[in-house]
């Protein structure tokens, strides 16, 4: 049976967490392997920041255990040896669902390295089942190629996604839009999907929504916007903003929309980096926010201030967002939350 038929649904990220899962990067699979020291330092910073708020389990290749132990010494960080090809656990890890009666389960999506962009990915496709087995969590195997970064939930029946990613033929060419929607609803326990069009310029994930927009609360969405008509992101974000302004959620509510200004453009090795404040991550009592410094100093402060005003009861913990972005993602991309259930 599907999770939805058993009353399972995907809790919102701002709900209580049992722990956070994160994978340690693999030098041989990096886009820029010579930068491994700065990337490792960036991951260590993210892990230590999250550990200030909740337990962290770090998926580590067995050969890297000793090296990671020397970098991460916090008491509430556990190392879990699992072989993997790459480090973006949001995308190849399990999506957790809960039934409201004290039970959780995990959805094991199929993973093909963002439409077959990077090989090999066989080890990554096997990470989610091993995590669920280790923590003795019931598993639902979904017949759908999907990454966790391509969806956000409000916890009340609404999923936010982009057509560019979830409907991309490099994921599920044999499935129609209706079949993809049905699978997402059945495995996340949701009722409706709000389809944005495209992700940010330069995003090699084919437009993950976790760089574009996210639910801040039921009926409330944060979107990163661009006000410069000469920037590719202007048309993209204006189109997505228009969709959100006209949308209603699963409860029939019009959305309250909060805008965050994008950071200035930064190129690396001839390509645009996908800088997004929306790649922040909720933790128990806090938010881990990537900031970018340099020309982004002003928008960094604006983003931090916006989130502080939205969440006065949460500590906004900033981390260096430039440390891992050259590898293609940021804080939210590296993490996956396991919900706490009573």
C-alpha positions as CSV (number, residue, x, y, z in Angstrom):
1,X,0.0,0.0,0.0
2,X,1.0,3.6,-0.5
3,X,2.0,5.7,2.6
4,X,-1.0,7.9,2.0
5,X,-3.4,5.0,2.2
6,X,-1.9,4.3,5.7
7,X,-2.4,7.9,6.8
8,X,1.3,8.8,6.4
9,X,2.2,12.3,5.3
10,X,5.4,14.3,5.0
11,X,5.8,16.6,8.0
12,X,7.0,20.2,7.5
13,X,10.7,20.9,7.9
14,X,10.0,23.3,10.7
15,X,8.5,20.6,12.9
16,X,10.5,18.9,15.6
17,X,13.5,16.8,14.5
18,X,14.8,13.5,15.9
19,X,18.1,14.2,14.1
20,X,19.6,15.4,10.9
21,X,21.4,13.2,8.4
22,X,24.2,14.6,6.2
23,X,26.7,12.8,3.9
24,X,30.5,13.5,4.0
25,X,31.8,14.6,0.6
26,X,33.9,12.2,-1.6
27,X,37.0,13.9,-3.0
28,X,37.2,11.7,-6.1
29,X,33.6,12.8,-7.1
30,X,34.0,16.5,-6.5
31,X,33.7,19.0,-9.4
32,X,36.9,20.6,-8.1
33,X,38.8,17.9,-6.2
34,X,41.8,20.1,-5.6
35,X,39.5,22.3,-3.4
36,X,38.7,19.4,-1.1
37,X,40.2,21.1,2.0
38,X,37.9,24.1,1.8
39,X,34.9,21.9,1.0
40,X,35.7,19.6,3.9
41,X,35.9,22.7,6.1
42,X,32.6,23.9,4.8
43,X,30.9,20.6,5.6
44,X,32.5,20.5,9.1
45,X,31.1,24.0,9.7
46,X,27.6,23.0,8.7
47,X,27.7,19.9,10.8
48,X,28.9,21.7,13.9
49,X,26.3,24.4,13.4
50,X,23.5,21.9,13.2
51,X,24.9,20.0,16.2
52,X,24.3,23.1,18.3
53,X,20.6,22.4,18.0
54,X,20.1,18.7,17.5
55,X,21.8,15.3,16.9
56,X,23.6,14.8,13.6
57,X,24.3,11.5,11.8
58,X,27.1,11.8,9.2
59,X,27.1,9.2,6.4
60,X,30.8,8.5,5.8
61,X,32.6,6.2,3.4
62,X,34.4,3.6,5.6
63,X,37.8,4.6,4.3
64,X,37.2,8.2,5.5
65,X,36.0,7.4,9.1
66,X,39.3,8.3,10.8
67,X,39.8,11.5,8.9
68,X,36.3,12.7,9.7
69,X,36.6,11.7,13.4
70,X,39.6,14.0,13.6
71,X,37.6,17.0,12.2
72,X,34.2,16.4,14.0
73,X,34.4,15.8,17.7
74,X,31.0,17.0,18.9
75,X,29.3,14.6,21.3
76,X,26.0,14.5,19.5
77,X,27.5,13.8,16.1
78,X,27.4,10.1,15.0
79,X,29.3,8.7,12.1
80,X,27.5,6.1,10.0
81,X,29.7,4.1,7.6
82,X,27.9,3.7,4.3
83,X,29.5,3.7,0.9
84,X,28.4,6.5,-1.4
85,X,29.4,8.3,-4.5
86,X,28.5,11.9,-3.7
87,X,27.4,14.0,-0.8
88,X,24.0,15.5,-1.4
89,X,21.8,13.6,1.0
90,X,18.7,15.8,0.5
91,X,18.5,14.2,-2.9
92,X,19.5,10.6,-2.5
93,X,18.5,10.1,1.2
94,X,15.0,9.0,2.4
95,X,12.1,11.3,2.7
96,X,10.5,10.7,6.1
97,X,6.7,10.5,6.6
98,X,4.7,10.2,9.8
99,X,1.2,8.9,10.6
100,X,0.3,11.2,13.5
101,X,0.2,8.3,15.9
102,X,3.8,8.0,16.8
103,X,5.0,6.0,13.7
104,X,7.4,7.2,11.0
105,X,8.4,5.6,7.7
106,X,10.8,6.5,4.9
107,X,10.2,6.9,1.2
108,X,13.0,5.4,-0.9
109,X,12.9,7.3,-4.2
110,X,14.9,6.2,-7.2
111,X,18.0,8.3,-7.8
112,X,19.8,8.8,-11.1
113,X,22.2,11.6,-10.3
114,X,20.1,14.5,-11.5
115,X,19.1,13.0,-14.8
116,X,22.3,11.0,-15.4
117,X,24.7,14.0,-15.1
118,X,27.3,12.2,-13.0
119,X,28.5,8.6,-13.0
120,X,28.5,6.4,-11.1
121,X,25.5,6.8,-8.9
122,X,24.7,3.2,-7.9
123,X,26.1,3.6,-4.4
124,X,24.1,6.8,-3.9
125,X,20.9,5.0,-5.0
126,X,21.5,2.5,-2.2
127,X,22.0,5.0,0.7
128,X,18.4,5.6,1.7
129,X,17.6,1.9,2.3
130,X,20.7,1.5,4.4
131,X,19.8,4.5,6.6
132,X,16.3,3.2,7.1
133,X,17.5,-0.3,7.9
134,X,20.0,1.0,10.4
135,X,17.3,3.0,12.2
136,X,14.7,0.3,11.9
137,X,12.3,2.5,10.0
138,X,9.6,1.1,7.7
139,X,10.5,1.6,4.0
140,X,8.3,2.4,1.1
141,X,10.0,2.0,-2.3
142,X,8.7,4.6,-4.8
143,X,8.7,3.8,-8.6
144,X,9.8,7.4,-9.2
145,X,13.1,9.1,-9.9
146,X,13.0,12.1,-7.6
147,X,15.3,14.2,-5.4
148,X,14.3,15.6,-2.0
149,X,15.5,19.0,-3.1
150,X,12.7,19.1,-5.8
151,X,9.9,19.3,-3.3
152,X,8.8,21.3,-0.2
153,X,5.7,20.6,1.9
154,X,3.5,22.8,4.1
155,X,2.7,19.7,6.2
156,X,-1.0,20.3,5.5
157,X,-1.4,18.6,2.1
158,X,0.4,21.0,-0.3
159,X,3.6,20.3,-2.2
160,X,5.7,23.0,-3.9
161,X,7.8,21.9,-6.9
162,X,9.0,23.1,-10.4
163,X,8.0,21.7,-13.7
164,X,11.6,22.1,-15.0
165,X,12.8,19.5,-12.5
166,X,10.1,17.1,-11.6
167,X,8.6,16.8,-15.1
168,X,12.0,16.7,-16.8
169,X,12.2,13.8,-19.2
170,X,15.7,12.9,-17.9
171,X,14.0,11.7,-14.7
172,X,10.8,9.7,-15.6
173,X,10.4,9.7,-19.4
174,X,7.9,6.8,-19.2
175,X,5.5,8.6,-16.9
176,X,2.9,11.3,-17.7
177,X,2.5,14.5,-15.7
178,X,-0.6,13.0,-14.1
179,X,1.2,9.8,-13.2
180,X,4.1,11.7,-11.6
181,X,1.6,13.9,-9.6
182,X,-0.2,10.7,-8.4
183,X,3.0,9.1,-7.2
184,X,4.1,12.3,-5.4
185,X,0.7,12.6,-3.7
186,X,0.6,8.9,-2.8
187,X,4.1,8.8,-1.3
188,X,4.1,12.1,0.5
189,X,0.5,12.0,1.7
190,X,-0.3,15.2,0.0
191,X,-3.4,16.5,-1.8
192,X,-2.2,19.1,-4.3
193,X,1.0,20.4,-6.0
194,X,1.7,24.0,-6.8
195,X,3.8,23.9,-9.9
196,X,6.4,26.7,-10.4
197,X,7.9,26.8,-13.8
198,X,11.7,27.0,-13.6
199,X,14.5,27.0,-11.1
200,X,17.3,29.6,-10.8
201,X,19.8,30.3,-13.6
202,X,22.8,28.0,-13.5
203,X,21.2,25.3,-11.3
204,X,22.5,22.0,-12.6
205,X,19.8,20.1,-10.8
206,X,17.3,21.3,-13.5
207,X,15.6,23.7,-11.2
208,X,15.3,22.4,-7.6
209,X,12.6,24.2,-5.8
210,X,14.7,24.5,-2.6
211,X,16.7,27.3,-4.3
212,X,13.6,29.1,-5.5
213,X,10.8,29.1,-2.9
214,X,9.8,27.3,0.3
215,X,6.9,27.2,2.7
216,X,7.5,29.3,5.8
217,X,4.3,28.1,7.5
218,X,1.0,26.8,6.3
219,X,-0.4,29.4,3.9
220,X,2.9,31.3,3.8
221,X,5.7,31.0,1.2
222,X,9.2,32.7,0.9
223,X,10.5,33.3,-2.6
224,X,13.9,34.6,-3.7
225,X,13.4,37.4,-6.2
226,X,15.5,39.4,-8.7
227,X,14.7,43.0,-9.5
228,X,17.2,43.5,-12.4
229,X,15.5,42.9,-15.8
230,X,18.9,42.2,-17.4
231,X,19.5,39.2,-15.1
232,X,18.2,35.8,-16.3
233,X,16.6,35.3,-12.9
234,X,14.4,38.3,-13.3
235,X,12.0,36.6,-15.8
236,X,12.3,33.3,-13.9
237,X,11.4,34.7,-10.5
238,X,8.7,37.0,-11.8
239,X,7.0,34.1,-13.5
240,X,7.2,32.0,-10.3
241,X,6.0,34.9,-8.2
242,X,3.0,35.4,-10.5
243,X,2.1,31.7,-10.1
244,X,2.3,31.9,-6.3
245,X,0.2,35.0,-6.3
246,X,-2.6,33.2,-8.1
247,X,-2.3,29.9,-6.3
248,X,-4.3,28.3,-3.5
249,X,-3.1,25.6,-1.2
250,X,-4.7,22.2,-0.4
251,X,-6.9,24.0,2.2
252,X,-8.1,26.6,-0.3
253,X,-6.0,29.4,1.1
254,X,-4.4,32.2,-0.9
255,X,-0.8,32.4,-0.1
256,X,1.0,35.1,2.0
257,X,4.2,35.7,0.1
258,X,7.5,36.9,1.6
259,X,10.2,38.1,-0.8
260,X,14.0,37.7,-0.2
261,X,16.3,39.6,-2.5
262,X,18.8,37.4,-4.4
263,X,22.6,38.0,-3.7
264,X,24.6,39.5,-6.5
265,X,25.8,37.3,-9.3
266,X,29.0,35.3,-8.8
267,X,30.7,33.3,-11.5
268,X,33.2,30.5,-11.0
269,X,35.2,28.9,-13.8
270,X,33.0,30.6,-16.4
271,X,29.7,29.5,-14.9
272,X,27.2,31.2,-12.6
273,X,27.0,29.9,-9.1
274,X,23.4,29.2,-7.8
275,X,23.5,31.4,-4.8
276,X,20.3,31.2,-2.8
277,X,19.3,32.2,0.7
278,X,16.3,29.8,0.3
279,X,18.8,26.9,0.7
280,X,18.6,27.5,4.5
281,X,17.7,24.6,6.8
282,X,15.3,24.5,9.8
283,X,16.7,22.9,13.0
284,X,15.2,22.5,16.4
285,X,15.0,26.1,17.7
286,X,17.0,27.6,14.9
287,X,17.7,28.1,11.2
288,X,21.0,27.4,9.5
289,X,21.4,30.2,6.9
290,X,24.1,30.3,4.2
291,X,25.6,33.7,3.6
292,X,28.0,34.7,0.8
293,X,30.0,37.8,1.9
294,X,31.9,40.1,-0.4
295,X,29.4,41.8,-2.8
296,X,26.6,40.0,-1.1
297,X,27.2,41.7,2.3
298,X,24.1,43.8,2.1
299,X,21.7,41.1,0.8
300,X,23.2,38.7,3.5
301,X,22.0,41.1,6.2
302,X,18.6,41.6,4.5
303,X,18.0,37.8,4.3
304,X,19.1,37.3,8.0
305,X,16.8,40.2,9.1
306,X,13.8,38.8,7.1
307,X,14.2,35.3,8.7
308,X,14.7,36.8,12.2
309,X,11.5,38.8,11.8
310,X,9.6,35.7,10.5
311,X,10.9,33.5,13.3
312,X,11.6,35.5,16.4
313,X,11.7,32.3,18.5
314,X,14.5,30.8,16.4
315,X,18.2,31.5,16.4
316,X,19.5,32.4,13.0
317,X,22.8,30.7,12.7
318,X,24.8,31.8,9.7
319,X,27.4,29.7,7.9
320,X,29.8,30.4,5.0
321,X,27.7,29.7,1.9
322,X,30.7,30.0,-0.4
323,X,32.5,27.0,1.1
324,X,30.5,24.3,-0.7
325,X,28.6,26.1,-3.4
326,X,31.2,25.4,-6.2
327,X,30.2,21.8,-5.8
328,X,26.6,22.6,-6.8
329,X,24.6,23.1,-3.6
330,X,24.4,24.4,-0.1
331,X,23.1,23.8,3.4
332,X,19.6,22.5,2.5
333,X,21.0,20.3,-0.2
334,X,23.4,18.5,2.2
335,X,20.8,17.7,4.9
336,X,17.8,15.5,5.5
337,X,15.6,15.7,8.6
338,X,14.2,12.8,10.5
339,X,11.1,14.0,12.3
340,X,10.5,13.6,16.0
341,X,7.4,11.7,16.9
342,X,5.9,11.0,20.3
